[in-house]
Amino acid sequence: MDLVELLETRRAEILMDAGISQSRSHLVQYDPAERQERQQRLRTLYNLVLRGVRVRDLEALRDYMETIAQEQYAAGSDLYEAQMALNVLEEAIWHHIVVRMPACAYSESIGLITTVLSAAKDTLAQAYIARACKTDTLPPNRLELLETADHV
């Protein structure tokens, strides 16, 4: 079994594992009312990661990460919160690689998935920071938290 086959055949399990980890994160922006939207974003992200692994082209994934960065900044999420989906997806995929693939395949598979997800993380961070630099301020929700902290 290679990485593409693993990602195709274990899609539901990997997404379930990542979704569970994401829901346990208890971050401000991960309100239970937004569960379906988070699950859809995670599925879209997964599909783009799989595409990147399969065709060795990350343009669509990078474009999606730029869009997510803009949306997350506008929603008041901080950068860590915006990267949570990437982190939980990476953890779930690594787990399935180690459990389902022969040890001799770890290096190539983990190297490839790390390369793809690192590119996504880098694009997300750069786009988010570029947005923050344009406004030279924190996202709106973060400013409110700072104001509240000043009064405590």
Backbone bond lengths (Angstrom), bond angles and torsions (degrees), N, CA, C in turn:
res aa  C-N    CA-C-N  psi(-1)  N-CA   C-N-CA  omega(-1)  CA-C   N-CA-C  phi
1 M - - - 1.451 - - 1.528 108.05 -
2 D 1.339 116.09 131.87 1.460 119.59 175.20 1.528 109.18 -102.29
3 L 1.325 116.44 178.20 1.458 120.94 -175.28 1.526 112.30 -62.76
4 V 1.316 117.79 -41.79 1.469 120.06 179.36 1.523 110.23 -60.48
5 E 1.313 116.72 -45.73 1.468 120.46 179.44 1.529 110.77 -62.08
6 L 1.320 117.05 -42.36 1.464 120.49 177.80 1.526 110.51 -60.08
7 L 1.325 116.56 -47.55 1.464 120.42 -178.73 1.526 112.09 -64.75
8 E 1.323 116.87 -33.27 1.465 120.21 178.89 1.526 111.77 -75.35
9 T 1.327 117.21 -44.41 1.469 120.15 -173.90 1.523 113.43 -82.14
10 R 1.306 117.77 -22.63 1.471 121.24 -177.24 1.524 112.30 -111.72
11 R 1.313 116.33 18.91 1.470 122.30 -178.15 1.530 112.24 -51.19
12 A 1.319 117.38 -52.81 1.469 120.57 -175.91 1.527 111.53 -61.70
13 E 1.321 116.58 -43.21 1.466 120.32 -179.44 1.527 111.50 -66.28
14 I 1.315 116.31 -44.10 1.469 120.25 -179.18 1.528 109.98 -64.03
15 L 1.325 116.66 -44.37 1.464 119.99 178.81 1.526 111.54 -64.33
16 M 1.329 116.88 -38.54 1.458 119.98 177.83 1.533 110.30 -63.91
17 D 1.325 116.84 -46.13 1.467 120.64 178.96 1.530 111.27 -60.77
18 A 1.319 116.39 -44.66 1.465 120.49 179.72 1.529 110.71 -65.19
19 G 1.321 116.70 -41.60 1.464 120.87 179.16 1.519 112.61 -62.92
20 I 1.330 116.40 -40.22 1.469 120.31 177.48 1.523 110.04 -63.47
21 S 1.312 116.55 -46.03 1.469 120.00 178.62 1.522 111.07 -61.61
22 Q 1.317 116.11 -41.28 1.462 120.43 -179.66 1.527 110.53 -63.94
23 S 1.318 117.45 -42.10 1.467 120.30 -178.24 1.525 111.98 -69.16
24 R 1.318 117.04 -23.07 1.470 121.09 178.31 1.523 112.76 -84.09
25 S 1.299 117.61 -4.66 1.464 120.65 -173.79 1.526 113.32 -70.08
26 H 1.332 118.19 -25.39 1.467 123.23 178.23 1.526 113.13 57.31
27 L 1.309 116.43 34.20 1.457 119.23 177.72 1.522 110.11 -83.59
28 V 1.323 115.90 156.31 1.459 122.09 -176.32 1.521 112.10 -53.58
29 Q 1.321 117.22 -46.09 1.457 120.39 -173.70 1.524 113.58 -78.20
30 Y 1.326 119.04 -6.57 1.457 120.87 -176.77 1.516 110.98 -98.28
31 D 1.306 114.67 63.91 1.444 123.38 177.48 1.528 108.99 -72.24
32 P 1.343 118.09 137.28 1.470 120.28 -179.99 1.529 113.65 -55.91
33 A 1.316 117.38 -28.19 1.464 120.60 179.74 1.526 111.91 -65.76
34 E 1.316 117.15 -19.63 1.466 121.15 -177.84 1.527 111.94 -100.91
35 R 1.314 117.01 17.60 1.467 121.83 -174.66 1.528 113.16 -57.87
36 Q 1.329 117.00 -47.70 1.472 119.75 -178.46 1.521 111.73 -61.57
37 E 1.314 116.29 -41.05 1.466 119.86 179.30 1.530 110.39 -63.78
38 R 1.328 117.31 -43.20 1.467 120.84 178.28 1.522 110.91 -62.40
39 Q 1.332 116.51 -41.91 1.465 119.98 179.20 1.524 110.99 -63.64
40 Q 1.324 117.02 -40.75 1.464 120.06 178.57 1.524 110.92 -65.06
41 R 1.317 116.83 -42.30 1.467 119.81 177.96 1.526 111.04 -63.02
42 L 1.325 116.22 -39.04 1.460 120.26 179.02 1.528 110.43 -65.40
43 R 1.338 117.15 -40.16 1.479 120.61 176.79 1.525 110.85 -64.02
44 T 1.321 116.75 -43.87 1.468 120.28 178.26 1.522 110.36 -61.69
45 L 1.314 116.29 -45.62 1.463 120.96 177.77 1.526 110.50 -58.87
46 Y 1.317 116.52 -45.40 1.468 121.13 179.80 1.527 110.74 -59.41
47 N 1.312 116.24 -46.77 1.469 120.41 -179.97 1.524 111.53 -60.41
48 L 1.318 116.91 -39.29 1.464 120.29 179.23 1.527 111.88 -72.08
49 V 1.322 117.01 -34.79 1.466 120.65 174.87 1.524 109.28 -65.19
50 L 1.322 116.92 -46.30 1.467 121.01 177.90 1.524 110.50 -58.91
51 R 1.312 116.77 -44.35 1.467 120.33 178.10 1.528 110.53 -60.43
52 G 1.317 116.59 -43.85 1.458 120.61 179.20 1.517 112.46 -61.28
53 V 1.324 116.35 -40.77 1.466 120.94 177.59 1.524 110.10 -67.27
54 R 1.320 116.12 -43.01 1.468 120.81 -175.30 1.523 112.66 -68.30
55 V 1.323 117.41 -48.15 1.471 120.17 -173.03 1.528 113.31 -104.61
56 R 1.328 116.36 -2.58 1.472 121.76 178.71 1.531 111.68 58.45
57 D 1.327 114.96 40.41 1.463 121.89 178.01 1.525 106.96 -135.63
58 L 1.313 116.98 121.96 1.463 121.25 -173.97 1.526 113.68 -106.60
59 E 1.327 117.59 8.66 1.463 120.06 -176.12 1.531 112.32 -59.16
60 A 1.321 118.19 -46.69 1.467 120.76 -179.38 1.529 110.97 -64.49
61 L 1.315 117.14 -39.13 1.464 121.33 178.01 1.524 110.37 -65.12
62 R 1.311 117.36 -44.16 1.471 120.82 178.80 1.537 111.05 -63.38
63 D 1.320 116.97 -41.61 1.470 120.10 177.57 1.530 110.80 -60.50
64 Y 1.320 116.13 -43.14 1.465 120.98 179.30 1.531 110.42 -63.59
65 M 1.311 117.15 -41.68 1.467 120.97 -179.96 1.525 111.23 -64.37
66 E 1.321 117.20 -36.49 1.467 120.17 176.59 1.527 110.65 -64.44
67 T 1.321 116.35 -41.78 1.464 120.68 177.44 1.522 110.72 -63.40
68 I 1.322 116.64 -45.58 1.466 120.97 179.64 1.530 110.44 -61.79
69 A 1.317 117.13 -41.32 1.470 120.39 179.32 1.524 110.55 -59.00
70 Q 1.324 116.46 -44.93 1.466 120.26 179.55 1.531 110.84 -63.01
71 E 1.332 116.05 -45.78 1.465 120.59 -179.03 1.526 111.73 -64.54
72 Q 1.319 116.36 -43.74 1.462 120.34 -177.79 1.528 111.38 -67.88
73 Y 1.305 116.94 -39.20 1.463 119.79 176.87 1.529 109.59 -63.01
74 A 1.317 116.27 -47.55 1.465 120.74 -179.41 1.529 111.66 -62.01
75 A 1.338 116.92 -31.49 1.463 121.46 -179.84 1.527 112.29 -80.40
76 G 1.330 116.35 -8.06 1.455 119.41 178.71 1.515 114.93 91.68
77 S 1.313 117.41 9.06 1.464 120.46 177.29 1.516 109.38 -74.09
78 D 1.339 116.32 144.68 1.457 116.68 173.40 1.526 108.41 -86.17
79 L 1.310 116.23 172.85 1.464 120.69 -173.61 1.522 111.88 -61.45
80 Y 1.323 117.24 -39.86 1.467 120.01 179.35 1.526 110.66 -60.00
81 E 1.318 116.52 -44.53 1.457 119.96 179.20 1.523 111.02 -62.51
82 A 1.316 116.04 -39.70 1.461 120.01 -179.52 1.523 111.41 -65.67
83 Q 1.330 117.73 -29.79 1.462 120.77 -178.75 1.531 113.47 -88.94
84 M 1.311 118.03 -5.61 1.461 120.95 -176.41 1.527 112.39 -56.41
85 A 1.321 118.59 -43.07 1.471 120.36 -179.15 1.525 111.11 -60.88
86 L 1.311 116.88 -39.39 1.468 120.15 177.79 1.527 110.88 -65.23
87 N 1.316 116.44 -41.39 1.460 120.36 -178.78 1.526 112.20 -65.48
88 V 1.333 116.77 -45.63 1.469 118.67 -178.57 1.526 111.08 -70.45
89 L 1.316 117.07 -33.96 1.463 119.82 176.89 1.529 110.29 -66.06
90 E 1.313 116.92 -43.34 1.461 120.69 178.62 1.534 110.93 -60.90
91 E 1.307 116.14 -44.86 1.465 120.38 179.44 1.527 111.29 -60.81
92 A 1.321 116.86 -44.28 1.468 120.65 -179.58 1.527 111.34 -65.20
93 I 1.316 117.49 -42.51 1.469 120.45 179.74 1.522 110.32 -65.82
94 W 1.311 117.36 -44.65 1.470 120.04 177.92 1.527 110.31 -57.30
95 H 1.320 116.39 -44.45 1.470 120.31 179.75 1.527 110.48 -57.66
96 H 1.307 117.22 -46.24 1.465 120.61 -178.67 1.525 111.87 -68.81
97 I 1.315 117.56 -33.46 1.469 119.83 175.31 1.528 109.44 -61.02
98 V 1.319 116.27 -49.30 1.464 120.92 -176.51 1.529 111.66 -66.79
99 V 1.316 117.34 -37.52 1.464 120.68 -177.93 1.526 112.35 -78.31
100 R 1.318 118.41 -34.96 1.462 121.01 -168.77 1.524 115.58 -107.74
101 M 1.308 117.85 -14.48 1.465 119.20 -175.65 1.529 110.34 -110.45
102 P 1.322 116.38 154.63 1.470 118.45 176.29 1.531 110.16 -67.97
103 A 1.316 115.46 149.62 1.465 120.87 -176.96 1.525 112.53 -55.44
104 C 1.319 117.04 -33.35 1.465 119.65 -179.16 1.534 112.09 -67.02
105 A 1.325 118.14 -14.94 1.467 121.86 179.53 1.527 112.45 -95.24
106 Y 1.328 117.78 -8.12 1.463 120.64 -176.72 1.522 112.58 -57.60
107 S 1.298 116.52 -49.52 1.459 120.58 -173.23 1.524 111.98 -57.65
108 E 1.320 116.43 -52.09 1.466 119.69 -179.21 1.524 111.30 -65.54
109 S 1.330 117.30 -45.41 1.465 121.06 -176.19 1.518 112.07 -67.41
110 I 1.323 116.31 -46.94 1.461 119.40 179.65 1.526 110.18 -67.46
111 G 1.327 116.82 -38.10 1.461 119.95 177.07 1.518 112.23 -61.17
112 L 1.323 116.48 -43.27 1.461 120.77 -178.83 1.524 111.53 -68.63
113 I 1.331 117.33 -46.43 1.465 118.75 -178.02 1.530 110.60 -68.29
114 T 1.325 116.43 -34.11 1.464 120.03 177.01 1.526 110.72 -66.31
115 T 1.313 117.21 -39.68 1.463 121.23 177.94 1.526 110.90 -61.91
116 V 1.321 116.34 -47.25 1.469 121.12 -178.82 1.527 110.67 -63.67
117 L 1.332 116.65 -48.72 1.458 119.46 -177.18 1.531 112.05 -71.57
118 S 1.317 117.48 -31.09 1.470 119.70 175.61 1.524 110.86 -65.52
119 A 1.313 116.80 -38.98 1.467 120.39 176.41 1.529 110.20 -62.91
120 A 1.329 116.22 -40.66 1.466 120.16 178.30 1.526 110.59 -64.73
121 K 1.333 117.01 -45.08 1.466 121.07 179.50 1.527 111.10 -62.59
122 D 1.310 116.02 -42.99 1.460 120.72 179.97 1.523 111.17 -62.88
123 T 1.319 116.62 -45.56 1.468 120.69 179.25 1.519 110.85 -62.57
124 L 1.327 116.60 -44.58 1.458 121.08 178.59 1.525 110.52 -59.51
125 A 1.319 116.76 -48.51 1.468 120.72 -178.53 1.527 111.48 -63.20
126 Q 1.322 116.74 -45.61 1.465 119.24 -179.05 1.525 111.71 -63.05
127 A 1.329 116.99 -43.02 1.464 120.09 -179.82 1.527 111.15 -66.86
128 Y 1.319 116.59 -40.58 1.464 121.22 179.28 1.531 110.40 -64.19
129 I 1.318 116.23 -47.59 1.465 120.88 -179.13 1.528 111.02 -65.58
130 A 1.324 117.22 -38.34 1.466 120.43 176.66 1.527 110.27 -59.86
131 R 1.317 116.52 -41.37 1.467 120.69 178.01 1.528 110.73 -64.86
132 A 1.327 116.36 -43.38 1.465 120.22 179.16 1.529 111.09 -63.64
133 C 1.319 116.95 -37.98 1.472 120.64 179.67 1.526 111.73 -68.10
134 K 1.326 116.76 -33.60 1.468 119.86 178.46 1.519 110.98 -64.16
135 T 1.317 116.43 -39.61 1.462 120.20 -179.02 1.517 111.75 -93.16
136 D 1.344 115.98 -14.08 1.465 122.91 -178.97 1.522 111.81 52.11
137 T 1.326 115.06 40.89 1.456 119.61 179.82 1.522 109.84 -153.05
138 L 1.308 114.79 167.64 1.457 120.78 174.54 1.521 109.26 -77.88
139 P 1.339 117.59 161.76 1.462 119.34 173.64 1.530 110.02 -58.39
140 P 1.334 118.44 154.03 1.465 122.05 -175.64 1.529 114.66 -51.53
141 N 1.317 118.67 -44.90 1.464 120.52 -178.79 1.520 111.71 -63.87
142 R 1.307 118.50 -34.37 1.467 122.14 -179.67 1.523 110.47 -69.35
143 L 1.327 117.57 -34.93 1.462 120.41 177.12 1.521 110.34 -64.40
144 E 1.331 116.95 -41.26 1.461 120.91 178.33 1.522 110.71 -61.97
145 L 1.329 117.51 -40.40 1.460 120.81 178.72 1.525 111.19 -64.00
146 L 1.326 116.94 -40.09 1.463 120.03 178.31 1.525 111.09 -64.82
147 E 1.332 116.96 -41.39 1.458 120.44 179.02 1.520 110.55 -63.65
148 T 1.327 117.30 -40.76 1.461 121.91 177.91 1.522 110.26 -64.24
149 A 1.319 117.31 -42.03 1.465 121.75 -179.36 1.527 111.31 -64.09
150 D 1.322 117.39 -32.93 1.463 120.75 179.11 1.525 112.04 -65.66
151 H 1.329 116.94 -26.26 1.461 121.27 -176.97 1.518 112.67 -94.00
152 V 1.298 117.98 -2.05 1.470 120.79 -177.85 1.500 110.63 -85.67
